[in-house]
Amino acid sequence: MKPNHLLALTSRSLLAGALALAGSQALAYYPSDSLPAAAAIGAYPAPPTGAGNGRLVVWHSKGNKITDGSFGTAGTASGNSFYPAADLHNHDLYIPTAAGKTFVLHENSLRPVGRIPTIKGGRVARVTPDGKLLLVLSGKQLAAYSTGDWKPMFHLAVGGNALAISLGGRHAFIGGNRDQGVTEISLPSGKVERTFDVGNSGDLAWANGKIFAANMKTGVMSVIHPRSGKIVRIRTSEVDPSFSYRHIPEAKAGFMQLAVSPDQRVVYAAGFSGHILLFSTDHDRYLGEIPVRAEAKGPNKLSGLTVVDGGAEALVTVENRKESALVRLLDGSIVKVFPGSYSNRWLKTGGARV
């Protein structure tokens, strides 16, 4: 029998109160009650395994400012996250960590809501559009949890570093830099449906009924049509002939994070070449690139990316400069630079204008 959702919510509230009263070090945070709601968040960069600094970078669109939040314990694996998730229905943020603990924070205040035991090494998370299912991904496993009571729903030996969910929430797609294919999984059952012949996906994005898969080594953007199984491969100039997965920071080009326009007609890709690349979701076509010049003489290695302000601007990380910039997507002009604040993966939250 399915647990009563109201009781689950009550237990969550009690847990949050107990954690706050206990002053739990593992759930330290910086209250932001006096600030406008967060429009985007990201975890500060950390290695694939081991310790992280337990810090979140938080961008507020109102006032165009950045603050910090925190999770886990700095200097441990519980402070190491890569790609958080947002539940816009319940206003929760899920911060998955290498320690196998996912920290739940309130979307606006960043106050702790709770902590979920999840798979070790799972630093990537997504919440289904209906807000009912949390997916956590590690290099070797995928696990699902109910957001109502945080109980495990399924556990699969399918891993990677890229995860996308269809708009209707009925399918998840898993890929990775070292994976040979993109795996489709039915939700909420967890049944593995098929694997598409698209390997080495550094990031995945669902847009306009298709999956866009970015290969950071070859500069090829693959477009998967799930209904027909058709795959379109788009070649670009985002290629470094000397690229090595062991020395990614030294690369001169390569796809990083993908983002989607509000109308889902354009997919954007941050590139280590210093460009944001554009792809048409209507015609499976490369539309060109937008130069970003946070540093006039370069290089400007772009990694984290999210589209904000109704599609007019983007928040992008300039990784080699350890900073972020708000840029106009019309021409790449810089609106504001945020020195010392940056993330490999930006997540748009409920405080953003779509």
VENZI-V537035 format. One record per residue. N is the residue number from 1. RES is the residue in one small letter. SS is DSSP state (hx for helix, st for strand, lp for the rest). BURIAL is I if it has 24 or more other ideal C-beta (glycine too) atoms within 12 Angstrom, else O. D_CENTER is the distance of its C-alpha to the mean C-alpha in whole Angstrom. Layout:
# VENZI-V537035
N:RES:SS:BURIAL:D_CENTER, N:RES:SS:BURIAL:D_CENTER
This chain:
# VENZI-V537035
1:m:lp:O:33, 2:k:lp:O:30, 3:p:lp:O:30, 4:n:lp:O:30, 5:h:hx:O:27, 6:l:hx:O:29, 7:l:hx:O:30, 8:a:hx:O:27, 9:l:hx:O:26, 10:t:hx:O:29, 11:s:hx:O:28, 12:r:hx:I:25, 13:s:hx:O:26, 14:l:hx:O:29, 15:l:hx:I:26, 16:a:hx:I:25, 17:g:hx:O:28, 18:a:hx:O:29, 19:l:hx:I:26, 20:a:hx:O:27, 21:l:hx:O:31, 22:a:hx:O:30, 23:g:lp:O:29, 24:s:lp:I:26, 25:q:lp:O:25, 26:a:lp:I:22, 27:l:st:I:21, 28:a:lp:I:22, 29:y:lp:I:20, 30:y:lp:I:21, 31:p:lp:O:23, 32:s:lp:I:22, 33:d:lp:O:24, 34:s:lp:O:26, 35:l:lp:I:23, 36:p:lp:O:22, 37:a:lp:I:19, 38:a:lp:I:15, 39:a:lp:I:14, 40:a:st:I:11, 41:i:st:I:9, 42:g:st:I:8, 43:a:st:I:9, 44:y:lp:I:12, 45:p:lp:I:12, 46:a:lp:I:14, 47:p:lp:O:16, 48:p:lp:I:15, 49:t:lp:O:17, 50:g:lp:O:19, 51:a:lp:O:19, 52:g:st:I:17, 53:n:lp:I:18, 54:g:lp:I:16, 55:r:st:I:15, 56:l:st:I:13, 57:v:st:I:13, 58:v:st:I:14, 59:w:st:I:15, 60:h:st:I:17, 61:s:lp:I:18, 62:k:lp:O:22, 63:g:lp:O:24, 64:n:lp:O:21, 65:k:st:O:20, 66:i:st:I:18, 67:t:st:I:19, 68:d:st:I:17, 69:g:st:I:17, 70:s:st:I:17, 71:f:lp:I:16, 72:g:st:I:18, 73:t:lp:I:21, 74:a:lp:O:21, 75:g:lp:O:22, 76:t:st:O:21, 77:a:hx:I:19, 78:s:hx:I:18, 79:g:hx:I:16, 80:n:lp:I:14, 81:s:lp:I:10, 82:f:lp:I:7, 83:y:st:I:4, 84:p:lp:I:6, 85:a:st:I:7, 86:a:st:I:9, 87:d:st:I:13, 88:l:lp:I:15, 89:h:lp:O:18, 90:n:lp:I:18, 91:h:lp:I:17, 92:d:st:I:15, 93:l:st:I:12, 94:y:st:I:11, 95:i:st:I:10, 96:p:st:I:11, 97:t:lp:I:13, 98:a:lp:I:15, 99:a:lp:I:18, 100:g:lp:I:18, 101:k:st:I:17, 102:t:st:I:14, 103:f:st:I:15, 104:v:st:I:16, 105:l:st:I:16, 106:h:st:I:17, 107:e:lp:I:15, 108:n:lp:I:18, 109:s:lp:I:20, 110:l:lp:I:17, 111:r:lp:I:20, 112:p:st:I:20, 113:v:st:I:20, 114:g:st:I:20, 115:r:st:I:19, 116:i:st:I:19, 117:p:st:O:20, 118:t:lp:I:17, 119:i:lp:I:17, 120:k:lp:I:18, 121:g:lp:I:16, 122:g:lp:I:13, 123:r:lp:I:10, 124:v:st:I:7, 125:a:st:I:7, 126:r:st:I:8, 127:v:st:I:11, 128:t:lp:I:13, 129:p:lp:I:15, 130:d:lp:O:18, 131:g:lp:I:16, 132:k:lp:I:18, 133:l:st:I:16, 134:l:st:I:13, 135:l:st:I:12, 136:v:st:I:12, 137:l:st:I:11, 138:s:lp:I:13, 139:g:lp:I:15, 140:k:lp:O:18, 141:q:lp:I:17, 142:l:st:I:15, 143:a:st:I:17, 144:a:st:I:17, 145:y:st:I:18, 146:s:st:I:20, 147:t:lp:I:18, 148:g:lp:I:22, 149:d:lp:I:23, 150:w:lp:I:20, 151:k:lp:O:23, 152:p:st:I:21, 153:m:st:I:22, 154:f:st:I:21, 155:h:st:O:21, 156:l:st:I:20, 157:a:lp:O:21, 158:v:lp:I:18, 159:g:lp:I:16, 160:g:lp:I:13, 161:n:lp:I:10, 162:a:st:I:9, 163:l:st:I:8, 164:a:st:I:9, 165:i:st:I:12, 166:s:lp:I:15, 167:l:lp:O:16, 168:g:lp:O:18, 169:g:lp:I:16, 170:r:lp:O:19, 171:h:st:I:17, 172:a:st:I:14, 173:f:st:I:14, 174:i:st:I:13, 175:g:st:I:14, 176:g:lp:I:13, 177:n:lp:I:15, 178:r:lp:O:18, 179:d:lp:I:18, 180:q:lp:O:21, 181:g:lp:I:20, 182:v:st:I:17, 183:t:st:I:18, 184:e:st:I:18, 185:i:st:I:19, 186:s:st:I:20, 187:l:lp:I:19, 188:p:lp:I:21, 189:s:lp:O:23, 190:g:lp:I:21, 191:k:lp:O:23, 192:v:st:O:22, 193:e:st:O:24, 194:r:st:O:24, 195:t:st:O:22, 196:f:st:I:22, 197:d:lp:O:23, 198:v:lp:I:20, 199:g:lp:I:19, 200:n:lp:I:17, 201:s:lp:I:14, 202:g:lp:I:12, 203:d:st:I:9, 204:l:st:I:10, 205:a:st:I:10, 206:w:st:I:13, 207:a:st:I:15, 208:n:lp:I:19, 209:g:lp:O:19, 210:k:st:I:18, 211:i:st:I:15, 212:f:st:I:15, 213:a:st:I:14, 214:a:st:I:14, 215:n:lp:I:17, 216:m:lp:I:16, 217:k:lp:I:20, 218:t:lp:I:22, 219:g:lp:I:20, 220:v:st:I:20, 221:m:st:I:18, 222:s:st:I:19, 223:v:st:I:19, 224:i:st:I:20, 225:h:lp:O:22, 226:p:lp:I:22, 227:r:lp:O:25, 228:s:lp:O:27, 229:g:lp:O:25, 230:k:lp:O:26, 231:i:st:I:24, 232:v:st:I:24, 233:r:st:I:23, 234:i:st:I:23, 235:r:st:O:24, 236:t:lp:I:23, 237:s:lp:O:24, 238:e:lp:I:21, 239:v:lp:I:23, 240:d:lp:I:24, 241:p:lp:O:27, 242:s:lp:O:27, 243:f:lp:I:23, 244:s:lp:O:23, 245:y:hx:O:20, 246:r:hx:O:22, 247:h:hx:O:22, 248:i:hx:I:19, 249:p:hx:O:19, 250:e:hx:O:22, 251:a:lp:I:21, 252:k:lp:I:23, 253:a:lp:I:20, 254:g:lp:I:17, 255:f:st:I:14, 256:m:st:I:11, 257:q:st:I:8, 258:l:st:I:9, 259:a:st:I:9, 260:v:st:I:12, 261:s:lp:I:15, 262:p:lp:O:16, 263:d:lp:O:19, 264:q:lp:I:17, 265:r:lp:O:20, 266:v:st:I:18, 267:v:st:I:15, 268:y:st:I:14, 269:a:st:I:13, 270:a:st:I:13, 271:g:st:I:16, 272:f:lp:I:18, 273:s:lp:I:21, 274:g:lp:I:20, 275:h:st:I:19, 276:i:st:I:17, 277:l:st:I:18, 278:l:st:I:19, 279:f:st:I:19, 280:s:st:I:21, 281:t:lp:I:20, 282:d:lp:O:24, 283:h:lp:O:25, 284:d:lp:I:23, 285:r:st:O:24, 286:y:st:I:23, 287:l:st:I:24, 288:g:st:O:24, 289:e:st:I:22, 290:i:st:I:22, 291:p:st:I:23, 292:v:lp:I:21, 293:r:lp:I:24, 294:a:lp:I:23, 295:e:lp:O:25, 296:a:lp:O:28, 297:k:lp:O:29, 298:g:lp:O:26, 299:p:lp:I:24, 300:n:lp:I:21, 301:k:lp:I:18, 302:l:st:I:15, 303:s:st:I:11, 304:g:st:I:9, 305:l:st:I:9, 306:t:st:I:9, 307:v:st:I:12, 308:v:st:I:15, 309:d:hx:I:18, 310:g:hx:O:19, 311:g:hx:I:18, 312:a:lp:O:20, 313:e:st:I:18, 314:a:st:I:15, 315:l:st:I:13, 316:v:st:I:13, 317:t:st:I:13, 318:v:st:I:16, 319:e:hx:I:16, 320:n:hx:I:20, 321:r:hx:I:21, 322:k:lp:I:18, 323:e:st:I:18, 324:s:st:I:16, 325:a:st:I:17, 326:l:st:I:18, 327:v:st:I:19, 328:r:st:I:21, 329:l:lp:I:20, 330:l:lp:O:24, 331:d:lp:O:25, 332:g:lp:I:22, 333:s:lp:O:24, 334:i:st:I:23, 335:v:st:I:23, 336:k:st:I:22, 337:v:st:I:21, 338:f:st:I:20, 339:p:st:O:21, 340:g:lp:O:20, 341:s:lp:I:16, 342:y:lp:I:13, 343:s:lp:I:10, 344:n:lp:I:8, 345:r:lp:I:5, 346:w:lp:I:6, 347:l:st:I:5, 348:k:st:I:9, 349:t:lp:I:11, 350:g:lp:I:15, 351:g:lp:I:16, 352:a:lp:I:15, 353:r:lp:O:18, 354:v:lp:O:16
